[in-house]
């Protein structure tokens, strides 16, 4: 019902276009990067930790978006951010060295994190509180559909193209879609001008804590879960791609479902159930030393990312409207506090303890 009401909304269409673009670039990068890093660059667990720590630096600096809004509208920021992501992805295959991989990862990451910060802000500003969980769930579902298409395409193209060309093709598509978005006519409907400075309020303390916890959990999943499958269990690019496709088929339905459950039961109940499930998943990573069990845990882990919708909608219900844009940037920065050092620490632990226990620690 919610999507039927807003499908003709110009702001929603604009956000969907860029969501598709970023899904193409980021999912393609995620699918290829671990195999590229291991097979073409030859990095180990220590270097993957360094690379991923560098990848999170732009997320840690997301609060700078606040000051960019003094010069550019959020609609322009999100389009240019998507373009930067595309450039980073396109260049990845041309620098198959340790430091080249770090450089292109950093470029890609600037685009991704500034896109995500601005997208969250625009959704919370332009849509009603009751509708937001369904809208965020729908955007996650759209990303899942695109991710499947990207995964299948990579699965087919891997037989004919090397990873350098695939990175280039993915990046060019993202850049073109970002350029197209600049031609869209959109206007922020919010009647409350956003603060253009950093906002920290005592009343938002739980929002800050939840963002910190979400950041720690995300690093376990993004940095070491896939690397565990590639390095420890020797998953090929075809198997990793098939796993991503499975994840996203499930998420097409899981994301809107969780969005609706947030509307019905509220943020607190969904978050409690989600974090209890994550605790059991992380413990299971260490207990079971089986590639297929690890794959199943990875899929469940991925589905539970959708509970993060609750953090955003909780904030929207409790925030001053003018605080949304700066608080999304601050929240994203807090989300990445542990992200800057956690992968580096995990890379060191990888070298001295079993890979599965890195996930638990």
C-alpha positions in Angstrom: 0.0 0.0 0.0 2.8 2.4 0.9 4.7 1.8 -2.3 1.6 2.2 -4.4 1.1 5.7 -3.0 4.7 6.9 -3.5 5.8 5.1 -6.7 5.2 8.2 -8.8 7.0 10.4 -6.2 10.0 12.2 -7.9 12.2 12.0 -4.8 11.5 8.3 -4.4 12.3 7.7 -8.1 15.5 9.7 -7.8 16.6 7.6 -4.7 15.7 4.4 -6.5 17.8 5.3 -9.5 20.9 5.9 -7.4 20.2 2.9 -5.2 20.3 0.8 -8.3 23.6 2.5 -9.4 25.3 1.9 -6.1 24.0 -1.7 -5.8 25.6 -2.4 -9.2 28.9 -0.9 -8.2 29.2 -2.0 -4.6 27.8 -5.6 -5.1 30.1 -6.1 -8.1 33.0 -4.9 -6.1 32.1 -7.1 -3.1 31.7 -10.1 -5.3 35.0 -9.7 -7.0 37.3 -8.1 -4.5 38.2 -11.0 -2.2 39.2 -13.2 -5.1 41.0 -10.3 -6.8 42.8 -9.5 -3.6 43.9 -13.2 -3.1 44.5 -14.3 -6.7 45.8 -11.1 -8.4 47.3 -9.1 -5.6 48.3 -12.0 -3.2 47.2 -10.4 0.1 46.8 -12.3 3.4 44.6 -11.8 6.4 46.8 -9.0 7.8 46.6 -7.0 4.6 42.9 -7.6 4.1 42.5 -6.1 7.6 44.6 -3.0 6.6 42.6 -2.6 3.4 39.3 -2.8 5.1 40.4 -0.4 7.8 41.3 2.1 5.1 37.9 1.4 3.5 36.2 2.6 6.6 38.0 5.9 7.0 35.5 7.8 4.8 32.7 6.4 6.9 34.4 7.7 10.0 34.6 11.1 8.3 30.9 11.1 7.2 30.2 14.1 9.4 32.0 16.2 6.8 28.8 15.8 4.7 27.3 18.4 7.1 29.7 21.0 5.8 29.4 20.0 2.2 25.7 20.9 2.4 26.7 24.5 2.9 27.9 24.4 -0.7 25.8 21.7 -2.4 22.2 20.4 -1.9 21.9 16.8 -0.7 20.6 15.8 -4.1 23.8 16.9 -5.7 25.9 15.4 -3.0 24.3 12.0 -3.4 24.7 12.1 -7.2 28.4 13.1 -7.1 29.1 10.5 -4.3 27.7 7.8 -6.6 29.9 9.0 -9.4 33.0 8.8 -7.1 32.1 5.2 -6.2 31.9 4.3 -9.9 35.3 5.8 -10.5 36.8 3.8 -7.7 35.3 0.5 -8.9 36.4 1.2 -12.5 40.0 1.8 -11.5 40.3 -1.3 -9.2 41.6 -3.7 -11.8 44.2 -1.4 -13.1 46.2 -1.3 -9.8 46.8 -5.0 -8.8 49.2 -4.1 -6.0 48.8 -3.8 -2.3 48.9 0.0 -2.2 47.0 0.3 -5.5 44.2 -1.8 -4.0 44.1 0.4 -0.9 44.0 3.5 -3.1 41.1 2.4 -5.3 39.3 1.0 -2.2 39.5 4.4 -0.6 38.1 6.2 -3.6 35.2 3.7 -3.9 34.6 4.0 -0.2 34.3 7.8 -0.2 31.5 7.5 -2.7 29.7 4.7 -1.0 29.7 6.2 2.5 28.7 9.7 1.5 25.9 8.2 -0.7 24.6 6.1 2.2 24.7 9.0 4.7 22.8 11.3 2.3 20.3 8.7 1.2 19.3 8.0 4.8 18.9 11.8 5.4 16.8 12.3 2.3 14.4 9.4 3.1 13.9 10.5 6.7 13.3 14.1 5.6 10.9 13.5 2.8 8.6 10.7 3.9 6.2 10.2 6.7 7.3 8.3 9.9 4.8 5.5 9.5 5.9 4.9 5.8 9.7 5.0 6.4 10.2 1.3 7.5 8.4 0.1 4.4 10.3 2.5 2.1 13.7 1.5 3.6 12.7 -2.2 3.3 11.6 -1.6 -0.3 15.0 0.0 -1.1 16.8 -2.9 0.4 14.6 -5.2 -1.7 15.4 -3.3 -4.9 19.1 -3.5 -4.0 18.7 -7.3 -3.6 17.1 -7.6 -7.0 20.0 -5.6 -8.6 22.5 -7.7 -6.7 21.1 -10.9 -8.2 21.3 -9.5 -11.7 24.9 -8.4 -11.0 25.8 -11.8 -9.5 24.4 -13.7 -12.4 26.1 -11.4 -14.9 29.5 -11.9 -13.2 28.9 -15.6 -13.1 28.5 -15.6 -16.8 31.1 -13.0 -17.7 33.8 -14.7 -15.5 34.1 -17.3 -18.3 35.0 -14.7 -20.9 36.4 -11.6 -19.2 39.2 -11.1 -16.6 38.4 -9.2 -13.4 40.1 -6.0 -14.6 37.5 -5.6 -17.4 34.6 -6.5 -15.2 35.6 -3.9 -12.6 35.8 -1.4 -15.5 32.4 -2.2 -16.9 30.7 -2.0 -13.5 32.3 1.4 -12.8 31.3 2.9 -16.1 27.6 1.8 -15.6 27.6 3.4 -12.2 29.1 6.7 -13.5 26.5 6.9 -16.3 23.6 6.3 -14.0 25.0 9.0 -11.6 25.3 11.4 -14.5 21.7 10.7 -15.4 20.5 11.4 -11.9 22.0 14.9 -12.2 19.4 15.6 -14.9 16.5 14.6 -12.6 14.3 17.5 -11.3 13.9 16.9 -7.6 13.3 19.1 -4.6 13.4 18.5 -0.9 9.9 18.7 0.5 11.0 19.1 4.1 9.6 22.4 5.5 12.4 22.3 8.2 15.8 23.7 7.0 18.5 21.4 8.2 21.3 22.5 10.6 24.6 22.8 8.8 26.7 22.0 11.8 27.5 19.0 13.9 24.7 18.1 16.3 25.2 16.1 19.5 22.2 15.8 21.9 21.8 13.9 25.1 18.4 12.8 24.1 19.9 10.9 21.1 22.2 8.7 23.2 20.5 5.4 22.4 20.7 6.3 18.7 24.5 6.8 19.1 25.0 3.5 21.0 22.9 1.5 18.5 25.0 2.9 15.6 28.2 1.9 17.4 27.0 -1.6 17.9 25.8 -1.9 14.3 29.2 -0.8 13.1 31.0 -3.5 15.1 28.6 -6.1 13.9 29.0 -5.0 10.3 32.8 -5.3 10.4 32.6 -8.9 11.4 30.3 -9.6 8.4 31.8 -7.5 5.7 35.5 -7.9 6.5 36.0 -11.5 7.7 33.0 -13.6 6.9 33.5 -13.7 3.1 37.3 -13.7 3.5 36.9 -16.8 5.8 35.0 -18.6 3.0 37.6 -17.6 0.3 40.8 -18.1 2.3 40.0 -20.8 4.8 37.4 -22.8 2.9 38.8 -22.1 -0.6 35.5 -20.9 -2.2 35.9 -19.9 -5.8 34.5 -16.8 -7.4 31.6 -18.9 -8.8 30.7 -20.2 -5.3 30.9 -16.7 -3.7 28.8 -15.3 -6.5 26.2 -18.1 -6.0 26.2 -17.3 -2.3 25.5 -13.6 -2.9 22.7 -14.5 -5.3 21.1 -16.8 -2.7 21.4 -14.0 -0.1 19.7 -11.5 -2.3 16.9 -13.8 -3.5 16.0 -14.2 0.2 16.4 -10.5 0.9 13.9 -9.5 -1.9 11.3 -10.8 0.5 13.0 -10.5 3.9 13.7 -6.8 3.7 10.1 -5.6 3.1 8.9 -8.3 5.6 11.2 -6.9 8.4 10.1 -3.4 7.4 6.5 -4.3 8.0 7.3 -6.0 11.3 8.9 -2.9 12.5 5.7 -1.0 11.7 3.6 -3.6 13.6 5.8 -4.5 16.6 8.0 -1.4 17.0 11.8 -0.9 16.9 12.6 -2.3 20.4 11.2 -5.8 19.9 12.8 -6.2 16.4 16.2 -5.1 17.6 16.2 -7.4 20.7 15.2 -10.4 18.6 17.8 -9.5 15.9 20.7 -9.1 18.3 19.9 -12.3 20.1 20.0 -14.1 16.8 23.3 -12.5 15.9 24.8 -13.7 19.1 24.0 -17.3 18.3 25.2 -16.9 14.7 28.6 -15.6 15.8 29.1 -18.3 18.4 28.2 -20.9 15.7 30.9 -19.6 13.4 33.5 -20.7 15.9 31.8 -24.0 16.9 31.3 -25.5 13.4 34.2 -26.0 11.1 32.2 -26.8 8.0 32.0 -24.7 4.8 28.3 -25.3 4.2 27.3 -24.5 7.7 29.4 -21.4 7.4 27.6 -20.5 4.2 24.2 -20.9 6.0 25.3 -18.7 8.9 26.5 -16.1 6.4 23.1 -16.0 4.7 21.3 -15.6 8.1 23.8 -13.0 9.1 23.1 -11.1 5.9 19.3 -11.2 6.3 19.6 -9.7 9.8 21.2 -6.5 8.4 17.7 -5.4 7.7 17.1 -4.9 11.4 19.2 -1.7 11.1 16.1 -0.1 9.6 14.9 0.1 13.2 17.8 2.4 14.2 16.9 4.9 11.5 13.1 4.8 12.1 13.7 5.0 15.9 15.6 8.2 15.4 13.1 9.7 13.0 10.3 9.2 15.6 12.3 10.9 18.3 14.3 13.6 16.6 13.8 17.3 15.9 13.2 17.5 12.1 16.0 20.0 11.6 18.5 17.6 13.2 18.0 14.8 10.7 20.8 15.6 8.1 23.5 16.4 10.6 22.5 13.5 12.9 22.6 11.0 10.1 26.2 12.1 9.4 27.2 11.9 13.0 25.5 8.6 13.4 27.4 7.2 10.4 30.6 8.5 11.9 29.9 6.8 15.2 29.0 3.6 13.3 32.5 3.7 11.9 34.5 4.4 15.0 35.3 0.8 15.6 35.4 0.2 11.9 38.8 2.0 11.5 40.7 -0.1 13.9 38.6 -3.3 14.1 39.7 -4.8 10.7 43.3 -4.1 11.5 43.0 -5.8 14.9 41.1 -8.7 13.3 43.8 -9.1 10.7 46.4 -9.5 13.5 44.2 -12.0 15.3 43.8 -13.9 12.0 47.5 -14.5 12.0 47.6 -16.0 15.5 44.3 -17.7 16.2 41.9 -19.8 14.1 40.0 -17.7 11.4 36.6 -18.8 12.8 37.5 -17.3 16.3 38.2 -13.9 14.7 34.4 -13.7 14.1 33.6 -14.5 17.7 36.2 -12.2 19.3 
